[in-house]
Each structure stands twice: as structure tokens, then as C-alpha cells.
Amino acid sequence: PGFIVNRIARPYYAEALLLLQDRVAKPEVIDACLRAAGFRMGPCELMDLIGHDTNFAVTNSVFAANFFDRRFTPSLVQQELVDAGFLGRK
């Protein structure tokens, strides 16, 4: 279900959100690490650009469409951002 980008991007975002949830690193550090590894944008920058509400809605849709596969579990961190009205740059 969904575009191939969702099979790749959802785990990319999810891992970054888990790092934030576990307070392993700040968003700018996570992004810097991924850019240093060759990505054009870090996951936090990309989620901010897309919009947390849009990204969270797509994550929920992909999660349900994949029969609630754990790899696509929506993030509590992102839910809190959306609930607080921190929707990103969009």
C-alpha cells in the first residue's frame, strides 16, 4: 500500500522520532548526522518541511494499510507536536 517512498521514508522518520523520544539527540544533531552520511536533508528537517500533521496522517494511513505492522507505528512525539499545533514549515 502507498508509494514505494512510504516503505522507505516511514521507517526513516520513525527511527528519528524514536531517537527524539528517547532523548538520544536533538533534532539538529540527528539531521547533521544524516546529512554527513550523504542524505540531502535530515529526517527532522524533512518532516518539518512536509508538515507534521500531513506526515502523521500519512503514517497512520500506511500503518493501517499494512495491517498495523510495527515498522509503521505512528509516533507519540509526532502526535504531541500535532496536538500542540506545531505543524512545521509546510
C-alpha positions as CSV (number, residue, x, y, z in Angstrom):
1,P,0.0,0.0,0.0
2,G,1.1,3.5,-0.7
3,F,4.0,4.6,-2.8
4,I,7.4,3.0,-2.5
5,V,8.7,6.1,-0.9
6,N,6.5,5.4,2.1
7,R,8.0,1.9,2.6
8,I,11.4,3.7,2.9
9,A,10.6,7.0,4.4
10,R,8.2,5.9,7.2
11,P,11.0,3.9,9.0
12,Y,13.4,6.7,8.3
13,Y,11.1,9.1,10.1
14,A,10.2,6.6,12.8
15,E,13.8,6.0,13.8
16,A,14.4,9.7,14.1
17,L,11.3,10.1,16.2
18,L,12.4,7.3,18.5
19,L,15.7,9.0,19.0
20,L,13.9,12.2,20.0
21,Q,11.5,10.2,22.2
22,D,14.4,8.6,24.0
23,R,16.3,11.9,24.2
24,V,19.3,10.5,22.5
25,A,19.9,13.6,20.4
26,K,18.3,16.9,19.4
27,P,16.7,17.3,16.0
28,E,19.6,19.4,14.6
29,V,22.1,16.7,15.7
30,I,20.1,13.9,14.1
31,D,19.8,15.9,10.9
32,A,23.5,16.8,10.8
33,C,24.4,13.1,11.2
34,L,22.2,12.1,8.3
35,R,23.4,14.9,6.1
36,A,27.0,13.9,6.9
37,A,26.1,10.3,5.8
38,G,25.0,11.7,2.4
39,F,21.3,12.5,2.8
40,R,20.3,15.8,1.3
41,M,18.0,16.5,4.3
42,G,17.8,15.1,7.8
43,P,14.6,13.4,8.8
44,C,13.5,16.2,11.2
45,E,14.1,18.9,8.5
46,L,12.1,16.8,6.1
47,M,9.2,16.2,8.5
48,D,9.2,19.9,9.2
49,L,9.1,20.8,5.5
50,I,6.3,18.3,4.8
51,G,4.3,19.3,7.9
52,H,3.9,17.2,11.0
53,D,0.1,16.9,10.5
54,T,0.5,15.7,6.9
55,N,3.3,13.3,7.9
56,F,1.4,12.0,10.9
57,A,-1.7,11.4,8.8
58,V,0.2,9.5,6.1
59,T,1.9,7.4,8.8
60,N,-1.4,6.5,10.3
61,S,-2.8,5.6,6.9
62,V,0.3,3.5,5.9
63,F,0.2,1.8,9.4
64,A,-3.5,0.7,8.9
65,A,-3.0,-0.3,5.2
66,N,-0.1,-2.6,6.3
67,F,-2.2,-4.4,8.8
68,F,-0.6,-2.4,11.7
69,D,2.9,-3.6,11.0
70,R,5.1,-2.3,13.8
71,R,7.6,-0.8,11.3
72,F,5.0,1.8,10.5
73,T,3.7,2.6,14.1
74,P,2.8,6.3,14.5
75,S,5.0,8.2,16.9
76,L,3.8,9.7,20.1
77,V,6.3,12.5,19.7
78,Q,4.7,13.5,16.4
79,Q,1.2,13.1,17.8
80,E,2.2,15.6,20.6
81,L,3.6,18.0,18.0
82,V,0.4,18.0,16.0
83,D,-1.8,18.2,19.1
84,A,0.2,21.3,20.3
85,G,-0.2,22.9,16.9
86,F,3.5,22.7,15.9
87,L,2.8,21.7,12.3
88,G,6.1,22.7,10.7
89,R,7.0,24.9,7.8
90,K,4.8,23.1,5.3
